[in-house]
Amino acid sequence: MTTTDSAQTPAKAPAKDPWDLPDVSGYVVGVLGGTGPQGKGLAYRLARAGQKVIIGSRSADRARTAAQECGHGVEGADNAEAARRSDIVIVAVPWDGHGDTLKALREELAGKLVVDCVNPLGFDKKGAYAIRPEEGSAAEQAAALLPDSRVAAAFHHLSAVLLQDPEIEQIDTDVMVLGEERADVEIVQALAGRIPGMRGVFAGRLRNAHQVESLVANLISVNRRYKAHAGLRVTDV
């Protein structure tokens, strides 16, 4: 290669800063299963941080009651309306209703960024244990059932007790975020970062969601032994 050829070779673009995240303040967030402890807690925290939030439930009346209890401008609607009106939809329904709920909302969720935070768990006299769905994880089941949606996974390891406690100003924890598209993952990371004390951390593609979902069984054991509300922190990032 001549000196002239070398001089004409375009320089590589600088690596993107992994913490350069988008502004998500204008997105409307729907929370399906928002009348349950985890969903309601997430709705409350996001709305308290300034996000527009719509709680979804099978019962619109229950959703409106939960929304009123959250305050901060949260609205309530049935699941279908919440999905239609939202830009980002968090799925926080019980595991045993996960598949049926998503099947019924395939049309309303088309084109949406769907964030699955469901943990497939069983309980017996020995405590909590992980269940492995046929698809591999709850998030992968969501992706299979919602081919026209963009599916990510996050918000699995949060204490519903801490989320719903108005006396707690910040939740000191990291949120593992998984997904197939970097842009979608970064939106979810930024959404997590809206809540004081939280940070969204990329944790791989959806094929790795099972480990993240399953870890909740370990955290339940930690919490029971130590009477705590344990979360996670990732070091050196």
Salt bridges, closest charged atoms under 4 A:
ASP61 OD1 - ARG64 NH2 2.72
GLU69 OE1 - LYS40 NZ 2.26
GLU75 OE2 - LYS52 NZ 2.57
GLU75 OE1 - ARG85 NH2 2.98
GLU81 OE2 - ARG85 NH1 3.35
GLU108 OE2 - ARG84 NH1 3.78
ASP116 OD2 - HIS98 NE2 2.53
GLU169 OE1 - ARG48 NH2 3.18
ASP172 OD1 - ARG233 NH2 3.95
ASP174 OD2 - ARG199 NH2 2.91
ASP174 OD1 - ARG233 NH1 2.73
GLU180 OE1 - ARG205 NH1 2.94
ASP184 OD1 - ARG150 NH2 2.79
GLU186 OE2 - LYS16 NZ 3.19
GLU186 OE2 - ARG182 NE 2.88
